[in-house]
Amino acid sequence: HLDCDVLGDSDELTKIRESIIEDIMLLIGHSYLCPNRIIAMAIDIYEKLMMEEEEPSKRPQALVSLLRRFSRERLTKIAAFLVSIASPVAGSKDVKDGKDAKDGKFDPEPRLSQFMAIASLISINVIDLRTLWSYLEPGEKKIQEAYHLLQRKYEAKLKTISVVDLSGKSNLAKDKRYFSASVKNFNQLLNKKIRMVEAMISINDWRNACIMLTIMRRICRPCMNHYLRSALCDLLKWIIQPLLPKTASPPYKSSRRFAWGLLLQGSEGPVPVCLPQATDINDFASATKQVLDQLEYYLHTDNVAMGNLWQVMALSLKDPPGPSPVIAASAHSAAPSNQILDDRLVAMIYKHLLPAISIAKPNPWLSSMAWNVLRQLTIFQRYMIYSCWETRYSQFMLKYSYEEAKFEAKKILKRVVSSDKSDRDRDDPNAYKPSPVFCQLCQTNPIPIVEVMLKDIEIGFNVNMIQPYVDLTGRCSDMMTDVVGYVLARNCERGASETRTFLNPADGFLSPWLSNFAEFIGRFYKKHPQTNLVGILTAVCRRMMSDLPEGAGSAGSAGSGRQSSKKFKGESLIRVVLEKLMEHMGGLIVVKDLTAEQLLCLAGGPRLRLESVSVGARPDPLR
């Protein structure tokens, strides 16, 4: 009867339910029914109804009315008892025979649907959350121990990659195995406290979920756990679902009840009671901010969530408000880009999406979706995103990805050097080809890889390796080549220092690092002519103007005739980058320090060149 099996209008059903509830309470008062069993049965029926209804309905209201007739303390204790007892493993012999499982075969994972029903009762103030949290076992100590073990293995693994051990006692494979085991241990950690937080997220009771997540953040990073991360990612996909084209039913619909939280009521505050779906593209940033702040950049295991976010980003692109010389130059360059994003969405890209790609496995589909958005932005916004992305590498797990990318890049570049020494290896189809491995590595962490490459080039241990390094980027994605352009522009923007002089004080010639650097830039842009040149040209022009005397061009300084005391650092010699760009991209070969014989040979014009080629050639009688 409480399950709406009685026919009649709403008033009749209400009277019948109230009569049944009064009869139940009367029987309990005369000790004919056990109140604890009635409460446990009502919670079980409430769980069944909740999992049958994807959208909130009026069916469980009678059960809630029955439960409200009992005290919160009794309800909380019974709920703690229900989640504390273990469930028998499905399919065991005792379960088939209808007996209690006495052989110790219990399901170690708490049932999510039961926790969701209890979490729903907590959200409507039927059960006390703080009291129930104290009853859940095991305590927070087990979670803290697992996270501290992960941190210790992380520090040990990071040290083996970033620090060179000359003693030979370090074991990279062993450290990596121990680190992977500790990550898996915390990732798959599941107990009643984690299940309760997951259930709160699954019913969209966001205010109570944030309270429990804040408690857990004192001892660990909750988003590094698989169950909490999956719940947050599913909530994120549910929020942005109206902004995307209609597709098949998402898989989380069978286990999540996000729509149930929309009926919750509470006072206004900085943390909302529940999170609504984003129905307008302008509400996208504000609707997802709460979830992304909890997820940080740990979306790397859910490619669907990241792909959906990039799709909404593509829909959020808009034209700039006013004209700008940089935007106009980018719009008419080889790689036109004249769109902009809101500052909140730009922050979302470099705080969450790009760092998530850094710690994820290489995924060409995801990289192409990211580049589909970034290539339409102006060169200023794109390079600003790259620079902010680079600053995030000092954080937990990203530091490891950064050092590991550099470590793997060094191994690949060593193979490039060794394979280039032998013509037989280059012609052998079965020989090791570093290009596919290098391109796969560049899909996740392009910035540290480019830094390793440029460091080898600037050292100049072998100037003949500049072209092989450029050829190594031949099969890389457009996003990788754009990141290379950003790193090159950033290095051109750096000023002179004691260890980085533009002019060699020993012989008065250009520093070797500058010559090699300019040579690489010219060959790289010849190899990739589609890469935008606005950024590097702007950086070179600014650096060339940095050596102007102070006050040059002003009327006051011209009239006084006083010379500036600013020291000339030779930074205008960065113009060699322009020379190499014109030489390689424009086909303008510059020959310096010619001898008398070379001048004599090059003194003729085009007619002399044609005559010298045709000398000794026999004419074709058939023509």
Secondary structure, DSSP 4 states (H G I P E B T S, - for coil): -TTS-S-S-HHHHHHHHHHHHHHHHHHHHTTSS-HHHHHHHHHHHHHHHHHH-SS--STTHHHHHHHTTS-HHHHHHHHHHHHHSPEEPTT-HHHHTT----SS-EESSPPHHHHHHHHHHHHTTSS-HHHHHHH-SS-HHHHHHHHHHHHHHHHHHHHHHHS--TTS---HHHHHHHHHHHHHHHHT---HHHHHHHHHHHTT-HHHHHHHHHHHHTTS-GGGSHHHHHHHHHHHHHHTGGGS---SPPGGGGT--GGGGGG------SS-SS-----SGGGHHHHHHHHHHHHTT--TT-HHHHHHHHHHHHHT-B--SS--HHHHHHHTSSS---BB--HHHHHHIIIIIHHHHHHSPP-HHHHHHHHHHHTTB-HHHHHHHHHHHHHGGGSTTHHHHHHHHHHHHHHHHHHHHHHHT-HHHHH-TTS--HHHHHHHHHTT-HHHHHHHHHHHHHHTS-GGGHHHHHHHTTTS-HHHHHHHHHHHHHHHHS---SSS-SB-TTTSSB-HHHHHHHHHHHHHHHH-TTS--HHHHHHHHHHHHTTSPTTTT-HHHHHH-PPP-PPP--GGGGGHHHHHHHHHHS------S--HHHHHHTSS-HHHHHHHHHTTPPPPTT-
